Amino acid sequence: MSPPSPSRIAARALAICAVVARAYLEEASADAHTEQLRKEIRGFVRELDCEDALREGERKLLDRPVGRLSQREQVDASWLCEGLAVLGWTLGRFELPLPDDHVDPKQVVDSLGFMRDEAAGSLRTVPTVRPPHELGLAQARLTLVRDRLRAFATEPGRVDLEALARGAELGELVLAGVPLAEGDLRIDGRPLNECPEERWREVLDAAEERCRAIAWICGGETYGFGAA
C-alpha cells in the first residue's frame, strides 16, 4: 500500500482525537453535561470534513450516548492515544515519546488543535509531515522496542542491544533514541529484566499501538479503533 497523504494523516489524527476524547467521557458519564459534550465532539468531526477518516466502528462509538460503552471498548479506544502521539509527531505537533513515557491524552489531543476551530482547521488544510527518512528511522526504532519486549515476554533475560546493533543496518542511529541500561532496554531507570512484569507489559502494550500507527503512516494497513 502507498503511504497516506499529509491531508489524510491530518484527517485521521483529528478523527482519532475524537475517538480518544469520546472514550474518556465515560469516566464522567454521571455528569449531566457530558452527553452534550459528546454531541459537540461529533459535530466537530463533521465540521472539519473528517467523516471519511473514521472507521465504521469509530463512527458507531462516537454516535453512542455516554454511558453506553463496554469497559473493553472504553479501554481500547483510550489506548489509541499512544498511536495518536505518533501521528502528532509525524505532523510536527508532538514529541515522539520514549518507550516508558506515559502519553497524556489531553496533551496530545490539544497539540493537534482538537475542538479549536482555527488550530484544527489549519492542520486540516495545510498539513506537513516529516520526511520519509525520519519516518523510516522512527519505524525502525519503535519496532526494535516492540520486538525486544515481545522477545522478553517469551524468553526473560538480558540482551545486549548495543552489541546486536553494531552489525545491523542503521543500528547505531536506531539505538540513538532508545534508552538503555547495561546494554538492554531501560524502563523507569532500570534494566528490562529488573522491571516489574505489570510495568513492562504496559510498555509493551504502548509499543504495539505506536508500531501500528507508524506502520500505517509508512504504507501499512489502517490504524484505529477495532484495528488488529
Backbone torsions as a table, in degrees:
resi	resn	phi	psi	omega
1	MET	NA	148.0	177.8
2	SER	-79.7	147.4	176.5
3	PRO	-60.4	146.6	178.2
4	PRO	-67.5	152.9	178.0
5	SER	-70.6	160.7	175.5
6	PRO	-54.0	-40.8	-179.6
7	SER	-66.9	-34.1	177.5
8	ARG	-68.5	-40.3	178.1
9	ILE	-63.6	-42.4	179.4
10	ALA	-63.3	-44.4	179.5
11	ALA	-63.7	-41.2	179.6
12	ARG	-65.2	-40.9	179.4
13	ALA	-61.3	-44.4	-179.9
14	LEU	-68.8	-35.2	176.3
15	ALA	-64.0	-42.3	179.5
16	ILE	-69.8	-32.3	172.5
17	CYS	-54.1	-43.9	-179.3
18	ALA	-63.9	-41.5	-179.5
19	VAL	-65.2	-44.0	179.1
20	VAL	-63.7	-46.2	179.7
21	ALA	-61.2	-40.6	178.8
22	ARG	-62.6	-40.6	-179.3
23	ALA	-60.9	-41.8	-176.7
24	TYR	-75.6	-14.9	174.7
25	LEU	-64.1	-26.9	-179.7
26	GLU	-59.6	-28.2	-179.2
27	GLU	-69.8	-17.1	179.0
28	ALA	-122.2	34.7	-174.4
29	SER	-64.1	-21.1	-180.0
30	ALA	-78.4	-14.1	-178.9
31	ASP	-75.1	130.1	-176.1
32	ALA	-65.0	-22.5	-176.9
33	HIS	-90.6	-7.4	-173.4
34	THR	-67.4	-38.4	179.7
35	GLU	-64.5	-36.6	176.5
36	GLN	-64.3	-38.1	178.2
37	LEU	-64.5	-38.3	176.4
38	ARG	-59.2	-43.1	-180.0
39	LYS	-64.6	-36.0	178.2
40	GLU	-67.7	-39.5	176.4
41	ILE	-61.5	-44.3	-179.4
42	ARG	-63.1	-42.6	179.6
43	GLY	-66.2	-34.1	-179.9
44	PHE	-63.4	-40.5	178.2
45	VAL	-62.0	-42.1	179.6
46	ARG	-65.9	-43.8	-178.2
47	GLU	-62.2	-34.2	-179.9
48	LEU	-83.1	-0.1	-179.3
49	ASP	59.8	44.9	178.4
50	CYS	-106.6	10.8	-175.3
51	GLU	-58.3	-40.2	-178.4
52	ASP	-70.5	-14.7	-179.8
53	ALA	-84.6	-6.7	179.5
54	LEU	-85.9	139.1	168.1
55	ARG	-75.4	160.6	-177.5
56	GLU	-58.9	-44.1	179.6
57	GLY	-64.7	-32.7	178.2
58	GLU	-69.4	-40.9	179.2
59	ARG	-62.3	-42.1	178.4
60	LYS	-65.3	-38.8	179.5
61	LEU	-63.6	-42.4	-179.9
62	LEU	-67.6	-29.9	-177.8
63	ASP	-82.2	-14.5	-175.8
64	ARG	-80.0	132.1	-179.8
65	PRO	-57.7	152.0	179.3
66	VAL	-60.5	137.9	-178.9
67	GLY	96.1	-1.3	-175.4
68	ARG	-106.1	1.6	179.0
69	LEU	-84.1	144.0	171.8
70	SER	-73.7	162.3	178.2
71	GLN	-60.6	-38.7	179.5
72	ARG	-63.6	-41.8	178.8
73	GLU	-64.7	-41.5	179.8
74	GLN	-63.7	-45.0	-179.6
75	VAL	-63.7	-48.6	-178.1
76	ASP	-60.9	-41.8	-179.1
77	ALA	-70.1	-38.9	-179.6
78	SER	-68.8	-30.7	178.8
79	TRP	-65.8	-17.6	179.7
80	LEU	-62.7	-15.4	177.8
81	CYS	-61.2	-26.1	178.7
82	GLU	-67.3	-46.0	176.2
83	GLY	-71.8	-32.2	177.8
84	LEU	-60.5	-35.0	177.0
85	ALA	-60.8	-36.8	178.2
86	VAL	-68.8	-40.7	176.1
87	LEU	-63.8	-41.0	178.1
88	GLY	-61.8	-40.4	176.8
89	TRP	-64.9	-43.4	179.4
90	THR	-57.2	-36.3	-179.1
91	LEU	-87.3	3.6	178.3
92	GLY	75.2	22.5	-176.2
93	ARG	-111.0	-7.5	-172.9
94	PHE	-152.0	148.8	177.6
95	GLU	-77.5	138.9	176.6
96	LEU	-67.0	121.1	-175.4
97	PRO	-70.3	149.3	171.8
98	LEU	-71.2	161.3	-176.4
99	PRO	-53.6	-38.0	-176.4
100	ASP	-99.3	11.0	176.2
101	ASP	-72.5	140.6	169.4
102	HIS	-89.0	119.9	177.2
103	VAL	-79.0	123.4	177.5
104	ASP	-82.2	114.2	-177.3
105	PRO	-55.7	-40.9	-178.2
106	LYS	-65.1	-40.4	-178.9
107	GLN	-63.9	-45.0	-177.5
108	VAL	-71.4	-37.4	177.5
109	VAL	-65.3	-43.6	178.9
110	ASP	-63.9	-35.9	-178.4
111	SER	-62.3	-25.3	-179.4
112	LEU	-94.4	3.5	175.6
113	GLY	75.2	19.9	-176.8
114	PHE	-63.1	135.8	-178.0
115	MET	68.4	15.5	172.8
116	ARG	-124.4	107.9	-169.4
117	ASP	-52.9	-50.1	-174.5
118	GLU	-67.4	-46.3	-177.2
119	ALA	-65.7	-47.1	-179.7
120	ALA	-69.6	-34.9	179.5
121	GLY	-64.1	-40.5	178.9
122	SER	-67.2	-36.6	176.8
123	LEU	-64.9	-38.9	-176.1
124	ARG	-71.7	-37.2	-172.8
125	THR	-92.8	-29.5	-179.0
126	VAL	-131.5	62.3	-178.1
127	PRO	-78.8	146.0	172.2
128	THR	-128.7	146.0	179.8
129	VAL	-125.1	163.0	179.5
130	ARG	-67.8	154.0	-177.4
131	PRO	-67.0	157.4	-175.9
132	PRO	-54.5	-37.7	-177.8
133	HIS	-66.6	-33.4	176.7
134	GLU	-70.0	-40.0	179.0
135	LEU	-65.2	-41.4	179.3
136	GLY	-64.7	-40.1	178.8
137	LEU	-67.0	-40.4	178.0
138	ALA	-63.6	-40.5	178.7
139	GLN	-63.0	-42.6	178.8
140	ALA	-62.5	-39.8	-178.4
141	ARG	-69.0	-46.8	179.8
142	LEU	-64.8	-37.2	179.2
143	THR	-68.2	-39.0	177.7
144	LEU	-58.6	-46.1	-179.6
145	VAL	-63.7	-47.1	179.8
146	ARG	-60.5	-45.8	-177.1
147	ASP	-67.1	-34.7	176.9
148	ARG	-64.6	-42.3	179.6
149	LEU	-69.0	-38.3	176.1
150	ARG	-61.4	-43.8	-179.7
151	ALA	-65.4	-38.9	179.7
152	PHE	-64.7	-32.6	-179.8
153	ALA	-64.6	-30.1	-179.2
154	THR	-99.8	-24.3	-178.5
155	GLU	-142.6	82.0	-178.6
156	PRO	-60.2	151.4	-179.3
157	GLY	140.4	168.5	-177.4
158	ARG	-87.8	142.4	175.0
159	VAL	-127.8	139.1	178.0
160	ASP	-88.1	91.8	-179.2
161	LEU	-65.4	-32.9	179.6
162	GLU	-62.4	-43.1	179.5
163	ALA	-65.9	-40.9	179.1
164	LEU	-64.4	-34.7	-176.0
165	ALA	-71.2	-25.4	-175.3
166	ARG	-59.6	-32.9	-178.8
167	GLY	-100.6	5.9	-176.4
168	ALA	-101.4	149.0	176.8
169	GLU	-64.0	129.4	-179.1
170	LEU	63.1	15.7	-174.3
171	GLY	-54.6	-50.2	-177.4
172	GLU	-67.3	-36.8	178.3
173	LEU	-65.8	-40.0	179.2
174	VAL	-65.2	-45.0	-177.9
175	LEU	-68.7	-18.9	-178.2
176	ALA	-58.8	-24.8	-180.0
177	GLY	-107.8	12.9	-178.3
178	VAL	-112.0	120.9	179.0
179	PRO	-68.9	131.4	-176.6
180	LEU	-123.2	153.0	172.9
181	ALA	-143.3	121.5	-176.9
182	GLU	56.6	34.2	177.7
183	GLY	85.3	-14.5	-177.8
184	ASP	-105.7	173.3	178.5
185	LEU	-58.1	137.3	179.3
186	ARG	-106.8	132.1	176.2
187	ILE	-128.7	123.4	179.1
188	ASP	54.3	37.3	174.4
189	GLY	83.6	5.1	-178.7
190	ARG	-132.4	156.0	177.5
191	PRO	-60.0	151.5	-177.2
192	LEU	-52.8	-42.3	-175.7
193	ASN	-72.2	-5.6	175.8
194	GLU	-106.1	3.0	-177.6
195	CYS	-88.1	138.1	177.2
196	PRO	-58.2	144.3	-176.1
197	GLU	-58.4	-43.5	-179.1
198	GLU	-56.6	-37.2	-177.1
199	ARG	-75.5	-45.9	-178.3
200	TRP	-69.1	-28.2	175.7
201	ARG	-69.4	-34.0	175.6
202	GLU	-64.3	-41.9	177.8
203	VAL	-65.2	-36.8	176.9
204	LEU	-63.7	-43.3	178.2
205	ASP	-59.0	-42.6	178.5
206	ALA	-64.6	-41.0	180.0
207	ALA	-62.9	-37.7	178.4
208	GLU	-63.1	-44.3	179.7
209	GLU	-63.5	-43.2	-178.2
210	ARG	-66.5	-37.0	178.6
211	CYS	-67.5	-38.4	177.8
212	ARG	-63.7	-38.3	-179.5
213	ALA	-67.3	-48.0	-177.4
214	ILE	-69.5	-30.7	177.3
215	ALA	-63.3	-42.3	177.6
216	TRP	-63.4	-43.7	-179.9
217	ILE	-59.9	-35.3	-178.2
218	CYS	-89.0	6.6	173.4
219	GLY	114.5	10.9	179.5
220	GLY	-87.7	-167.5	-179.9
221	GLU	-69.8	162.0	-173.3
222	THR	-61.9	154.1	-179.2
223	TYR	-117.6	133.8	175.7
224	GLY	163.5	-168.6	-178.2
225	PHE	-64.2	127.1	-179.8
226	GLY	89.2	-5.0	179.3
227	ALA	-79.5	141.6	180.0
228	ALA	-75.0	NA	NA
